[in-house]
C-alpha cells in the first residue's frame, strides 16, 4: 500500500519563496517535521492508501489522457490554513487563485 495523490510540481523560484516565507515560523517551533522545499507541490486529488500494483496503471492512464496537453498556468497564493486544527496541524496549505 502507498499513500497516493495527483499533484502539480511548482517552480524552484516558488519553492524558494515559500521556504523563505515559512523559515521564521520553523525557527519558532519545535517538534514539527517540516517538508523539505524540494517536496512542495500543489495537490489536486488525494487518493489515500491504495494498492500500488492495482492503481498505478489506472492513475498513469488518467494523467496521460487528461494532463498531457495542459499549458502552464499562473496562480497566486491567497490565505493559509491547516488541518485538522491549528493546535495540532498535520498539513498547512495555501489557497490558490488565478487560471484554475
C-alpha positions in Angstrom: 0.0 0.0 0.0 1.1 3.5 -0.8 -0.3 7.0 0.0 -1.1 8.3 -3.4 -2.1 11.7 -4.7 -2.2 13.6 -8.0 0.0 16.7 -7.7 1.5 19.5 -9.8 5.1 20.4 -9.3 5.9 24.0 -8.8 8.9 26.0 -10.0 12.1 26.3 -8.0 11.5 30.0 -7.6 8.1 29.5 -6.0 9.6 26.8 -3.7 12.3 29.2 -2.6 9.7 32.0 -2.0 7.6 29.6 0.1 10.6 28.4 2.1 11.7 32.0 2.8 8.1 32.7 4.0 8.0 29.7 6.2 11.5 29.9 7.7 10.7 32.3 10.5 7.9 30.0 11.7 10.2 27.0 11.6 12.7 28.8 13.8 10.0 29.4 16.4 8.6 25.9 16.6 9.8 22.6 17.8 8.6 19.1 17.5 7.2 19.6 14.0 8.5 17.7 11.0 8.6 20.2 8.1 8.5 19.2 4.5 11.7 20.0 2.5 11.1 22.7 -0.1 12.1 20.3 -2.9 8.8 18.4 -2.0 6.5 21.4 -2.1 3.7 20.8 -4.6 0.0 21.5 -5.4 -2.2 18.6 -4.6 -5.2 18.1 -7.0 -6.5 14.8 -5.7 -5.6 12.7 -2.6 -6.4 9.0 -3.2 -5.3 7.8 0.3 -3.8 4.4 0.8 -4.0 2.4 -2.4 -2.7 -0.9 -3.7 0.2 0.4 -5.9 0.1 -2.6 -8.3 -3.7 -2.0 -9.0 -3.8 1.8 -9.0 -0.6 2.8 -10.8 -1.7 1.8 -14.3 -5.1 3.5 -13.8 -3.6 6.7 -12.5 -1.0 6.8 -15.2 -3.7 6.4 -17.8 -5.8 9.2 -16.3 -2.8 11.5 -16.2 -1.7 10.7 -19.8 -5.3 11.2 -21.1 -6.1 14.4 -19.1 -3.0 16.2 -18.1 -0.5 15.8 -21.0 -1.9 18.6 -23.1 -2.1 21.2 -20.4 -0.4 24.5 -20.7 1.4 26.4 -17.9 -1.0 28.4 -15.7 -0.5 31.5 -13.4 -1.6 31.1 -9.8 -1.3 33.2 -6.7 -1.4 32.1 -3.1 -4.3 33.6 -1.1 -4.6 32.7 2.5 -3.4 29.8 4.5 -5.0 27.2 6.6 -4.3 23.8 8.1 -6.0 20.6 9.1 -7.1 19.1 11.3 -6.6 22.2 13.5 -4.1 24.9 14.3 -3.2 23.5 17.7 -2.0 20.2 16.1 -1.6 20.8 12.4 -0.8 17.8 10.1 -0.9 19.8 6.9 -0.5 23.5 6.3 -2.0 24.7 3.0 -2.2 27.8 0.9 -5.3 28.6 -1.1 -4.8 29.4 -4.8 -6.4 31.8 -7.3 -5.8 32.5 -10.9 -6.1 30.4 -14.0 -7.9 27.5 -12.4 
